[in-house]
Amino acid sequence: FKIAESMIEALSDDHDFNLLYQGDKEVIVTGEIGGYPWKGKIDCLNLKQGYFVDLKTTADIYKAYWNPETREKEPFVYAYNYPLQMAVYQELIKQQFGVTCKPYIVAVSKQDPPDKQAIDLPEYRLTNAMNQVLESQQHIQDVIKG
């Protein structure tokens, strides 16, 4: 609880975070991707300025994780495949509101004191992630159905 409290305080005391985290909070978005229904909840959506923010917590923002496929170390954002989530959210926002929004991940660490960072995902990562979603639709639906 104390760690969570200190993470919240670290963000709320950050001037740049407060400038970025402007817009509608916890917006539900729905749509269809590849013929299947999808739903998401956007932490902060700013349609007027064309972006959305997703908050993520992690043990250490700068810790590298081994990727056995690429045989390289990568940041937590890619290790946990967050570009896939951001690509889905981006598509659902576009379908529901007719606006293509830029995703930003705001990460805050569980360290003492917490570290924080705004992360801008390159477009090619979002494109690759959406291709992954489209290729994996049947598997995703099978998992949902148990």
N, C-alpha and C positions, 0 to 999 in steps of 0.2 A: 504494500500500500504506500509506504514511504517513497519507494522508487517511482511509482506511478505519479505520485504527487509532485515529486521533484521534476519529472519529465514534463508534466503539464505546466509547471511554473517556468521551466526553461523556455518553452514555446511562448507562453503568454507574456513573458518579459522581453521577447525578441521583437524589436521594431520592424525588421524586414518581414518576419513571419506575419505579423499583424497587418502589414500592407498587402501581402499576398493572399491571406486567408479572408478575403472579402467575397461575399456572394451568398447564395442560398445554401443552407446546411442540410445534410442527410437527404438529398433528393433521390427519390426512387425513379429509375429509368427502366423501361421495358422495350422490347423489340424482337426482331427475328434475325438470326444469323444463320445462313446456310439452310434455311427451311426449318429451323428449330427455335422455339421461344427462349429468350434470355431475359434476365432481370438483374439489376445491380443497384447499389446504393452509393451515391457520390457524397463524399465527405463535405466538399465545398465546390459549388458550381457557380462560375461567373460567366454567364452567357454574354453579357454586355461587352466584356473584354476578351471573350473567347478562350477561356481556359478552365480547367478544373484541378483540384488538389486532392490527393489521397494521402492520408496520414499512415505512416508505418513505424512500428517500433522494432528495434533490433538490439542484440547484445552489444555490438560494436559496429558502427557505420563503416569503418575502414578495414574490418577483417575480411580477408580473402578466403573464398571457398573453392575447393578443387572440383573442376568439372571433368569427369572421366571421358566424356565425348570429345571435347576440344583439347583435353590434356593440358589445360591451363587453369590458373586461379582466376576467379572473377568476383566482383562485388556481390553483396547479399541481394541486391535488386535483381540481378540476373540469375543467381543461384536459386532463388525462389520464384523465378519466372514472372515477376510482377509486370513486365511489358505485356504479357498476355491479358492480364486483368485490365490494364490501361487501354489496350487496343479494343477490348470488348466495350468498356465504358465509353470510349470515344465514339464507337459505332452506334451504340444505343442513344447517346446524346444527339448525334447527327440525325438518327431516325426520328426521335421524339420532338426535337426542337428545330431541326433544319440548320444547325450550326456545327461546324467542325471545330472542336475545342482542343487546345493543346494541353496534354496532361503534365502535371508536376507531382512528384512524390516528395513529401516532406518527411524525412526520417529523423527520429529522435532515439538516441541510444539509452540503454539501461545502466550506463556507467554513472559513477559519482565523481564529478558532476556530469549530467547528461550532455552529450554532444548532439548537434543538430545540423541538418543539411537539406537544402532544396535540390532536387535532382530532376534534370531536364533529360527526357529520353529522346534519343535520335530517331528520326522518322523511319529509318530502315529497320530498327528494332521493333517498332510498332507494326510495320508491314509484315515482317517475318512472323511475329506473334499472331497476327490475324490469319495468316496462311496456316499456321499450326492449329488454330481453332477450327478452321474450315476442314482441314485434313483429319482432325480428331473427333468430329461431331458424333459419329456413330458410337465411338468408344465412350465419350462423355455421356451420351444418352443411356448407354448400357449401365454405366456406373450409377447414374441417377435412379434408374429402375431397379437397382440392387443386383 
